[in-house]
Amino acid sequence: MYVLIVGGGKVGYSLARRLADEGFDASLVEKEERMAKRIAEDLEQVLVIAGDGCDPGRLEDAGIARAQVVAAVTGDDEDNLIICQLARDTFGVPRVIARVNNPSNEITFKKLGIDTVSSTTIISKLIEEEATIGDIFTLLALKRGKLSIVELIIGPKAPAADKMIKELRLPADSILATIVRESHIIFAKGETVLKPGDSIIALATTDSEMALREALLGKE
Amino acid sequence: MHIIIVGCGRVGAQLAQILSSEGHNVVIVDKNQESFKRLGADFNGITITGVGFDPDILKRAGIERADALAAVTNGDNSNIMVSQIAKRIYNVPRVLTRIYDPLRADIYKKFGLNTIGTTTLVAHIFRSALLKESAKHEFTIGNDIGLVEYRVEEEETAAKESGGGKK
C-alpha cells in the first residue's frame, strides 16, 4: 500500500518512519529543503521530495495518483485542508486524513467532510475522562464519540450492590450488557443480582454516562 | 450590503475603503493589527484582528448575515479555506477568492469557488500592453463573470474594458 505524507515535522517524520518499518511503501513531501535532506538521509526506505505539498504539480511528482492514503500533517491547518481536498477531489485518493493543529478548526474540517486527528483534542479528552469519572472507563467510543461501551466496577458500598438489575433506576439511553464476575461472564437479565467486585460492561450514550454511574455506583 | 473582507494588504485595504465610502457596511479582518494602518483615518468600517478562517472571528465579523465576502490575504490556502467556510457552511451569497497560484485557481474554480487568479490576469494584461496587440483576451472570474480585454483604438497603451455579467 502506498502512503503519501505531507509535512516533515516531528509528526510527519515519525509517521513515515513507523510506516516504513511496518513495510508500507511511504513517501514524504517537505517544503524546506534542508529538512527534507535530513529526513532523506535518516530514512533510507522513504522517498523524500522537497517541495510545497499544496502545489498540485509537486503532489503529482510524489506519485499521488497511486496513493491509497494521504496524510496531511503540516503545522498549518489551512495547508492541511487544501492538501486533503486536492488529494481527494482532484487525484481521487480513497482515504485522506488531516492533522488539525488548532482545535477550533476541527469543526470546519468536519463540515467540509475531511477526517481529522487533533492531538490537543485527544489529550484533553483523555484528561477529562480521568478527571471527571474515576471508576467508569470508556472501553470503546462509537458514532464519533456519541455512544460508548463503558466498564464500571461495583464497590461494596455501591447502591447497586446486592440488588437485582430490574430494581435499579437506570437512564433510558443505557443498557447493561454483561457482568464479569471472577472471570465468569454473565449476561445481564432483570433478575441478575449485582455483587460487589462485579465488573459491568454497559452501552450508553455519552450524555447518560454520568447518570449510569450514579445509578450503579452512587454520587461521587 | 454587509461585506466582509479578509486580508488587509494593499488590495484588501483599498477594497475596504472604496466599499465603505460607497456606504456599505464593511468589516475587515487581518491577523496583524498593524495592517489596519493602511485603511487611513477616513475608514468608518469595523476592523477585527485575528485569523480569517477561525469560525469565532468570522462570527464576530457577522458572517451569518453577510451579503458578500472577499478573501484577499497573501496566502492562497487561507483564502480558499475562508471562502469555503463562507460559501459552504454559512451560505454567504457572494464569495470571491484571490488565488496567486494559477493551477490552484483553476482547480478551485472547478470546485465552485469564484476564484480570481491574479497572476494569470496580470500576466495577460502585461503581455497585451507590451505587444500592443489588438488580440482579445478573455478571463473568467469564477463561473459567472467574464473579464474581456480588447483594444479600442490605435493608441500607445492597450485600452482595457471590463465587462461583467453572466456569460
Interface residues (C-beta under 8 A of the other chain):
Chain A: C54 D55 P56 G57 D76 D77 E78 D79 L81 I82 Q85 L86 D89 T90 N102 S104 N105 I107 T108 K111 L112
Chain B: F53 D54 P55 D56 G75 D76 N77 S78 I80 M81 Q84 I85 R88 I89 D101 L103 R104 I107 F111
